[in-house]
Amino acid sequence: MPKMQTPLIVWLEGRDEPVRATSDQRDLARMEAADLPEGAHTRARFVAWSVLARSGQYPGTWQQFNDRDCIEVESLIPVDDGAGDEQGLDPGQTSTSATG
């Protein structure tokens, strides 16, 4: 997986199962261009909204997503063995930064 991709698990209001998606550099650039308040949780939610909106999995606005529909965002951090090769995902490690 390219370094700028982050697998996400997004819990939305009214859904029994989470939505799985993968953010990429487009979502990070969109976040950097947005006028967001500081905070890792806000950035994680914005990146999740960006990827879901971009991929057609969420039809609403950022404000609707943040204020009403998004319950929680998890990003799964790739495990690195120290040699630079990712060894898969360790679901025991989560981050709300969405960028690892």
Sequence and secondary structure as in RCSB ss.txt:
>XXXX:A:sequence
MPKMQTPLIVWLEGRDEPVRATSDQRDLARMEAADLPEGAHTRARFVAWSVLARSGQYPGTWQQFNDRDCIEVES
LIPVDDGAGDEQGLDPGQTSTSATG
>XXXX:A:secstr
  TT EEEEEEETT SS EEEEE HHHHHHHHHS   S HHHHHHHHHHHHHHHTTS  S HHHIIIIIEEEEEE
EEEEE SSS EEEEEEEEEESSS  
